[in-house]
Amino acid sequence: MQSHVHRIREELPAVALFLLAIWGVFLLDLILPLERFGLVPRDFGGLLGVVTMPFLHADFSHLLNNSVPLAVLLTLLAGGVCT
């Protein structure tokens, strides 16, 4: 049986890419009205928001307050062991 150990250093580019995507969507939201892709209650078309909501943030402080814990969590998860 082979053990697959993930090293944090190997996974950091993926963590950085995910955080960069969230920040990129935030910057794009300053130009384009991306709020319409959020979750819309009682609307079948609004179910797209289930997937897009993690990328949409109200303002800079909201984005920053989510980015720091997300970076820590993803880095800790990147160091996990898969068997």
DOVO-393865 format. One record per atom (N, C-alpha, C): x, y, z; residue number from 1. Coordinates in nm, 3 decimals. Layout:
<tipas>
         X         Y         Z   pos
         X         Y         Z   NUM
...
</tipas>
This chain:
<tipas>
         X         Y         Z   pos
     0.084    -0.116     0.000     1
     0.000     0.000     0.000     1
     0.090     0.125     0.000     1
     0.055     0.219    -0.084     2
     0.136     0.338    -0.099     2
     0.066     0.457    -0.033     2
     0.142     0.531     0.045     3
     0.087     0.649     0.112     3
     0.121     0.773     0.029     3
     0.021     0.856     0.007     4
     0.040     0.979    -0.068     4
     0.039     1.097     0.029     4
     0.156     1.148     0.056     5
     0.168     1.261     0.148     5
     0.177     1.388     0.064     5
     0.087     1.480     0.091     6
     0.089     1.609     0.022     6
     0.172     1.707     0.103     6
     0.263     1.769     0.040     7
     0.344     1.869     0.107     7
     0.282     2.007     0.083     7
     0.281     2.089     0.186     8
     0.220     2.221     0.177     8
     0.285     2.301     0.065     8
     0.414     2.291     0.050     9
     0.485     2.366    -0.054     9
     0.434     2.331    -0.193     9
     0.398     2.207    -0.216    10
     0.347     2.163    -0.346    10
     0.207     2.215    -0.373    10
     0.129     2.237    -0.268    11
    -0.010     2.279    -0.283    11
    -0.031     2.430    -0.274    11
     0.072     2.504    -0.233    12
     0.057     2.650    -0.219    12
     0.018     2.721    -0.349    12
     0.068     2.680    -0.466    13
     0.022     2.747    -0.589    13
    -0.129     2.733    -0.611    13
    -0.187     2.620    -0.576    14
    -0.332     2.601    -0.591    14
    -0.408     2.690    -0.492    14
    -0.357     2.702    -0.370    15
    -0.419     2.789    -0.271    15
    -0.413     2.934    -0.319    15
    -0.296     2.975    -0.367    16
    -0.279     3.112    -0.417    16
    -0.368     3.138    -0.538    16
    -0.382     3.039    -0.625    17
    -0.466     3.055    -0.744    17
    -0.613     3.073    -0.705    17
    -0.660     2.998    -0.607    18
    -0.798     3.011    -0.562    18
    -0.823     3.149    -0.501    18
    -0.731     3.194    -0.415    19
    -0.745     3.327    -0.356    19
    -0.736     3.436    -0.463    19
    -0.649     3.417    -0.560    20
    -0.638     3.513    -0.670    20
    -0.767     3.519    -0.751    20
    -0.833     3.405    -0.769    21
    -0.960     3.402    -0.841    21
    -1.067     3.480    -0.765    21
    -1.072     3.465    -0.634    22
    -1.169     3.538    -0.554    22
    -1.143     3.689    -0.562    22
    -1.017     3.729    -0.552    23
    -0.983     3.872    -0.562    23
    -1.009     3.923    -0.703    23
    -0.982     3.840    -0.804    24
    -1.009     3.881    -0.943    24
    -1.157     3.904    -0.968    24
    -1.241     3.818    -0.914    25
    -1.385     3.836    -0.929    25
    -1.430     3.962    -0.857    25
    -1.370     3.991    -0.741    26
    -1.404     4.113    -0.669    26
    -1.369     4.237    -0.752    26
    -1.250     4.237    -0.811    27
    -1.210     4.351    -0.894    27
    -1.297     4.362    -1.018    27
    -1.335     4.249    -1.075    28
    -1.423     4.249    -1.192    28
    -1.562     4.300    -1.154    28
    -1.602     4.271    -1.031    29
    -1.733     4.316    -0.982    29
    -1.738     4.468    -0.967    29
    -1.624     4.532    -0.951    30
    -1.621     4.678    -0.945    30
    -1.657     4.740    -1.080    30
    -1.635     4.666    -1.188    31
    -1.662     4.715    -1.324    31
    -1.795     4.663    -1.376    31
    -1.820     4.535    -1.356    32
    -1.942     4.470    -1.407    32
    -2.039     4.441    -1.293    32
    -2.168     4.439    -1.321    33
    -2.266     4.408    -1.216    33
    -2.281     4.257    -1.194    33
    -2.190     4.200    -1.118    34
    -2.191     4.054    -1.096    34
    -2.285     4.012    -0.983    34
    -2.344     4.109    -0.913    35
    -2.435     4.075    -0.803    35
    -2.553     3.991    -0.851    35
    -2.587     4.005    -0.977    36
    -2.702     3.929    -1.029    36
    -2.676     3.779    -1.033    36
    -2.548     3.739    -1.016    37
    -2.514     3.597    -1.013    37
    -2.517     3.540    -0.872    37
    -2.560     3.620    -0.775    38
    -2.573     3.572    -0.638    38
    -2.697     3.485    -0.623    38
    -2.714     3.429    -0.507    39
    -2.828     3.342    -0.478    39
    -2.956     3.425    -0.473    39
    -3.055     3.383    -0.550    40
    -3.185     3.451    -0.552    40
    -3.288     3.355    -0.492    40
    -3.347     3.390    -0.378    41
    -3.442     3.300    -0.315    41
    -3.569     3.283    -0.398    41
    -3.624     3.165    -0.392    42
    -3.751     3.131    -0.458    42
    -3.748     3.153    -0.609    42
    -3.631     3.134    -0.668    43
    -3.616     3.149    -0.813    43
    -3.525     3.036    -0.862    43
    -3.576     2.954    -0.954    44
    -3.499     2.841    -1.003    44
    -3.369     2.887    -1.070    44
    -3.374     2.999    -1.142    45
    -3.253     3.053    -1.205    45
    -3.152     3.103    -1.105    45
    -3.197     3.133    -0.985    46
    -3.107     3.182    -0.881    46
    -3.023     3.074    -0.818    46
    -3.044     2.948    -0.854    47
    -2.964     2.840    -0.798    47
    -2.819     2.846    -0.843    47
    -2.792     2.919    -0.950    48
    -2.653     2.940    -0.993    48
    -2.573     3.005    -0.881    48
    -2.640     3.082    -0.798    49
    -2.574     3.150    -0.687    49
    -2.512     3.057    -0.586    49
    -2.559     2.933    -0.578    50
    -2.500     2.836    -0.484    50
    -2.352     2.815    -0.519    50
    -2.321     2.816    -0.647    51
    -2.182     2.798    -0.692    51
    -2.105     2.930    -0.691    51
    -2.170     3.039    -0.726    52
    -2.100     3.166    -0.742    52
    -2.087     3.248    -0.614    52
    -2.168     3.219    -0.513    53
    -2.167     3.298    -0.390    53
    -2.031     3.306    -0.321    53
    -1.951     3.199    -0.316    54
    -1.821     3.212    -0.249    54
    -1.727     3.313    -0.315    54
    -1.754     3.350    -0.439    55
    -1.668     3.443    -0.509    55
    -1.717     3.587    -0.502    55
    -1.840     3.609    -0.456    56
    -1.898     3.743    -0.451    56
    -1.888     3.800    -0.309    56
    -1.839     3.924    -0.300    57
    -1.824     3.990    -0.170    57
    -1.879     4.131    -0.179    57
    -1.934     4.179    -0.070    58
    -2.001     4.309    -0.067    58
    -1.903     4.425    -0.078    58
    -1.793     4.418    -0.004    59
    -1.696     4.528    -0.007    59
    -1.558     4.474     0.028    59
    -1.460     4.566     0.032    60
    -1.322     4.526     0.055    60
    -1.302     4.460     0.191    60
    -1.365     4.515     0.296    61
    -1.347     4.456     0.429    61
    -1.407     4.315     0.435    61
    -1.519     4.293     0.368    62
    -1.579     4.160     0.362    62
    -1.484     4.062     0.294    62
    -1.425     4.105     0.184    63
    -1.330     4.020     0.111    63
    -1.207     3.991     0.196    63
    -1.152     4.092     0.259    64
    -1.032     4.073     0.341    64
    -1.061     3.984     0.461    64
    -1.176     4.005     0.525    65
    -1.213     3.923     0.641    65
    -1.238     3.778     0.604    65
    -1.269     3.749     0.479    66
    -1.286     3.610     0.435    66
    -1.157     3.552     0.380    66
    -1.071     3.635     0.324    67
    -0.948     3.585     0.260    67
    -0.846     3.532     0.360    67
    -0.829     3.602     0.471    68
    -0.727     3.560     0.567    68
    -0.760     3.424     0.628    68
    -0.880     3.402     0.683    69
    -0.909     3.268     0.736    69
    -0.911     3.160     0.627    69
    -0.956     3.197     0.506    70
    -0.958     3.099     0.397    70
    -0.817     3.057     0.360    70
    -0.724     3.151     0.357    71
    -0.585     3.119     0.325    71
    -0.526     3.025     0.431    71
    -0.556     3.054     0.558    72
    -0.506     2.967     0.666    72
    -0.568     2.828     0.655    72
    -0.698     2.821     0.636    73
    -0.767     2.692     0.627    73
    -0.717     2.610     0.508    73
    -0.707     2.672     0.392    74
    -0.663     2.599     0.273    74
    -0.517     2.552     0.288    74
    -0.434     2.634     0.351    75
    -0.295     2.594     0.373    75
    -0.287     2.475     0.468    75
    -0.367     2.477     0.574    76
    -0.369     2.364     0.667    76
    -0.423     2.238     0.600    76
    -0.526     2.254     0.519    77
    -0.580     2.139     0.447    77
    -0.484     2.085     0.343    77
    -0.402     2.173     0.287    78
    -0.304     2.130     0.186    78
    -0.198     2.039     0.248    78
    -0.177     2.052     0.376    79
    -0.076     1.968     0.442    79
    -0.129     1.836     0.491    79
    -0.256     1.806     0.459    80
    -0.317     1.681     0.504    80
    -0.258     1.558     0.436    80
    -0.287     1.444     0.492    81
    -0.237     1.317     0.439    81
    -0.351     1.241     0.374    81
    -0.331     1.197     0.252    82
    -0.431     1.116     0.182    82
    -0.385     0.971     0.182    82
    -0.471     0.880     0.225    83
    -0.434     0.739     0.223    83
    -0.529     0.662     0.137    83
</tipas>
